[in-house]
Amino acid sequence: GLHQEAARAQKRWADVERELQSRKTALENRDRELAETFAGQEKAKESYDAAQNAYRRSIGGILAQTLEAGKACPVCGSTSHPDPAKQALDHVSEKELDQKNKELARWSKQVSAAIKARTQAEVARNEAQEWSAQTKQQMDSARNKLELQHRMVVLLRIRLPVLVARQALGHAQGHGVPEVILEQRKIYLSAGIVGAEPLHQRSFSHTAQTGDEDLPGSRILQLL
């Protein structure tokens, strides 16, 4: 029935909401991981840049270590080397620079993976948001159907006694009921009063019962 349909719709929406919250949390975690990898990449780049600058300053000292008396300098071609460059205090070797470069590449790879994971988490979150909107719409529709059914039941409880009274009046008119009683019943019915006459006169109730409250007879006629 409609009660079961509404209950199922509400459960589906609640399940999707839990999934949505889970995916929102996952996206927040991916955002945090991406920020951390960006920070690591930036630090690795700064370290590589500093090492590269130091290496460039060290190149003269590195080349000076390869100079041999009487042999041409690989830079200027001179065979005389009266004042070779000294090794820089912040000397960085080519091997060390290569290690820094590999570290930067590792962080760049982690950033790419974190961006991909973050994108996937965002897509999953968006899908869950769409599911949540759809299931909520279905839940609201089921609730509206249930409310409409309830209103129809209430309205039927209001209208049925008056409809029965009208039928009884028509029946009485066709079976020789005294005119005085007929007129009295017409008055009661026009006023929307059902049950105001004694039981032996088969009249109509004074008010229509609708759950926890009574509606006046005049309201009954308005609804009819």
MARBA-545705 format. One record per residue (C-alpha): y, x, z. Coordinates in steps of 0.2 Angstrom, whole numbers, padded with zeros to 4 digits. Layout:
// residues N
@y:Y x:X z:Z
...
***
This chain:
// residues 224
@y:0000 x:0000 z:0000
@y:0018 x:0005 z:0000
@y:0017 x:0011 z:0018
@y:0004 x:0024 z:0013
@y:0013 x:0028 z:-0003
@y:0029 x:0032 z:0007
@y:0019 x:0042 z:0020
@y:0011 x:0052 z:0006
@y:0028 x:0055 z:-0002
@y:0036 x:0061 z:0014
@y:0021 x:0073 z:0017
@y:0023 x:0080 z:0000
@y:0041 x:0083 z:0003
@y:0038 x:0091 z:0020
@y:0025 x:0103 z:0012
@y:0037 x:0108 z:-0002
@y:0051 x:0111 z:0011
@y:0040 x:0123 z:0020
@y:0036 x:0132 z:0004
@y:0054 x:0132 z:0000
@y:0059 x:0140 z:0017
@y:0045 x:0153 z:0014
@y:0052 x:0158 z:-0003
@y:0069 x:0159 z:0004
@y:0063 x:0171 z:0017
@y:0054 x:0181 z:0004
@y:0070 x:0182 z:-0006
@y:0080 x:0188 z:0009
@y:0067 x:0202 z:0011
@y:0068 x:0207 z:-0007
@y:0087 x:0208 z:-0005
@y:0086 x:0219 z:0010
@y:0073 x:0230 z:0001
@y:0084 x:0231 z:-0014
@y:0099 x:0236 z:-0004
@y:0089 x:0250 z:0005
@y:0082 x:0257 z:-0011
@y:0100 x:0257 z:-0019
@y:0106 x:0267 z:-0003
@y:0091 x:0279 z:-0005
@y:0095 x:0281 z:-0024
@y:0113 x:0284 z:-0020
@y:0109 x:0297 z:-0007
@y:0097 x:0306 z:-0018
@y:0110 x:0306 z:-0032
@y:0123 x:0314 z:-0021
@y:0110 x:0327 z:-0015
@y:0106 x:0331 z:-0034
@y:0124 x:0332 z:-0039
@y:0127 x:0344 z:-0025
@y:0112 x:0355 z:-0029
@y:0117 x:0355 z:-0047
@y:0135 x:0361 z:-0043
@y:0128 x:0374 z:-0032
@y:0115 x:0380 z:-0045
@y:0129 x:0382 z:-0058
@y:0138 x:0393 z:-0046
@y:0123 x:0402 z:-0043
@y:0119 x:0405 z:-0062
@y:0129 x:0421 z:-0062
@y:0120 x:0429 z:-0047
@y:0104 x:0423 z:-0055
@y:0107 x:0432 z:-0071
@y:0114 x:0447 z:-0063
@y:0097 x:0449 z:-0055
@y:0089 x:0451 z:-0072
@y:0101 x:0464 z:-0078
@y:0094 x:0481 z:-0082
@y:0104 x:0497 z:-0085
@y:0106 x:0501 z:-0104
@y:0100 x:0483 z:-0109
@y:0112 x:0470 z:-0116
@y:0118 x:0457 z:-0104
@y:0111 x:0440 z:-0110
@y:0129 x:0432 z:-0108
@y:0141 x:0445 z:-0115
@y:0129 x:0458 z:-0123
@y:0136 x:0473 z:-0114
@y:0124 x:0487 z:-0110
@y:0136 x:0492 z:-0096
@y:0135 x:0482 z:-0080
@y:0148 x:0490 z:-0068
@y:0151 x:0474 z:-0057
@y:0137 x:0462 z:-0058
@y:0140 x:0445 z:-0050
@y:0134 x:0442 z:-0032
@y:0122 x:0429 z:-0026
@y:0131 x:0413 z:-0020
@y:0129 x:0409 z:-0002
@y:0124 x:0391 z:-0006
@y:0112 x:0398 z:-0019
@y:0100 x:0384 z:-0027
@y:0086 x:0390 z:-0038
@y:0081 x:0381 z:-0053
@y:0065 x:0375 z:-0044
@y:0075 x:0368 z:-0030
@y:0086 x:0359 z:-0043
@y:0070 x:0352 z:-0052
@y:0064 x:0345 z:-0035
@y:0080 x:0336 z:-0032
@y:0079 x:0329 z:-0049
@y:0062 x:0323 z:-0046
@y:0067 x:0315 z:-0030
@y:0081 x:0306 z:-0039
@y:0069 x:0300 z:-0052
@y:0057 x:0293 z:-0038
@y:0071 x:0283 z:-0030
@y:0077 x:0276 z:-0047
@y:0059 x:0270 z:-0050
@y:0059 x:0262 z:-0033
@y:0076 x:0253 z:-0038
@y:0068 x:0246 z:-0054
@y:0053 x:0240 z:-0045
@y:0064 x:0232 z:-0031
@y:0075 x:0223 z:-0044
@y:0060 x:0216 z:-0053
@y:0053 x:0210 z:-0036
@y:0069 x:0202 z:-0031
@y:0071 x:0193 z:-0048
@y:0053 x:0186 z:-0046
@y:0057 x:0180 z:-0029
@y:0073 x:0172 z:-0035
@y:0063 x:0163 z:-0049
@y:0050 x:0157 z:-0036
@y:0064 x:0151 z:-0024
@y:0073 x:0141 z:-0038
@y:0056 x:0133 z:-0043
@y:0053 x:0128 z:-0025
@y:0071 x:0120 z:-0025
@y:0067 x:0110 z:-0040
@y:0051 x:0104 z:-0032
@y:0060 x:0100 z:-0016
@y:0073 x:0089 z:-0026
@y:0059 x:0080 z:-0036
@y:0048 x:0076 z:-0021
@y:0063 x:0070 z:-0011
@y:0068 x:0059 z:-0025
@y:0050 x:0052 z:-0025
@y:0051 x:0050 z:-0006
@y:0067 x:0041 z:-0007
@y:0060 x:0029 z:-0021
@y:0045 x:0025 z:-0010
@y:0056 x:0022 z:0005
@y:0067 x:0010 z:-0006
@y:0052 x:0001 z:-0012
@y:0046 x:-0002 z:0006
@y:0063 x:-0007 z:0012
@y:0064 x:-0020 z:-0003
@y:0046 x:-0027 z:0002
@y:0052 x:-0029 z:0020
@y:0068 x:-0038 z:0014
@y:0058 x:-0049 z:0003
@y:0046 x:-0054 z:0018
@y:0061 x:-0058 z:0029
@y:0069 x:-0068 z:0015
@y:0053 x:-0078 z:0013
@y:0052 x:-0082 z:0031
@y:0069 x:-0089 z:0030
@y:0067 x:-0099 z:0014
@y:0050 x:-0105 z:0016
@y:0053 x:-0118 z:0030
@y:0068 x:-0126 z:0020
@y:0057 x:-0127 z:0004
@y:0044 x:-0135 z:0014
@y:0056 x:-0147 z:0021
@y:0063 x:-0152 z:0004
@y:0046 x:-0155 z:-0002
@y:0043 x:-0166 z:0013
@y:0059 x:-0176 z:0010
@y:0054 x:-0179 z:-0008
@y:0037 x:-0185 z:-0002
@y:0044 x:-0196 z:0011
@y:0056 x:-0204 z:-0002
@y:0041 x:-0208 z:-0013
@y:0031 x:-0216 z:0001
@y:0042 x:-0229 z:0009
@y:0049 x:-0220 z:0024
@y:0063 x:-0230 z:0031
@y:0080 x:-0227 z:0024
@y:0088 x:-0222 z:0041
@y:0075 x:-0208 z:0043
@y:0078 x:-0202 z:0026
@y:0096 x:-0201 z:0028
@y:0094 x:-0192 z:0044
@y:0082 x:-0180 z:0036
@y:0095 x:-0177 z:0022
@y:0108 x:-0173 z:0035
@y:0097 x:-0161 z:0043
@y:0092 x:-0153 z:0027
@y:0110 x:-0152 z:0021
@y:0115 x:-0143 z:0037
@y:0100 x:-0132 z:0035
@y:0093 x:-0138 z:0051
@y:0074 x:-0138 z:0052
@y:0065 x:-0145 z:0067
@y:0079 x:-0155 z:0074
@y:0070 x:-0172 z:0073
@y:0055 x:-0177 z:0085
@y:0039 x:-0170 z:0079
@y:0032 x:-0188 z:0075
@y:0046 x:-0189 z:0062
@y:0041 x:-0173 z:0054
@y:0058 x:-0165 z:0053
@y:0063 x:-0147 z:0052
@y:0066 x:-0132 z:0063
@y:0084 x:-0129 z:0070
@y:0084 x:-0111 z:0065
@y:0074 x:-0099 z:0054
@y:0065 x:-0085 z:0063
@y:0068 x:-0068 z:0056
@y:0059 x:-0055 z:0067
@y:0070 x:-0053 z:0082
@y:0085 x:-0064 z:0078
@y:0088 x:-0082 z:0072
@y:0099 x:-0086 z:0057
@y:0108 x:-0103 z:0057
@y:0103 x:-0116 z:0045
@y:0118 x:-0115 z:0035
@y:0114 x:-0097 z:0031
@y:0097 x:-0103 z:0025
@y:0105 x:-0114 z:0012
@y:0116 x:-0100 z:0006
@y:0101 x:-0089 z:0003
@y:0093 x:-0103 z:-0007
***
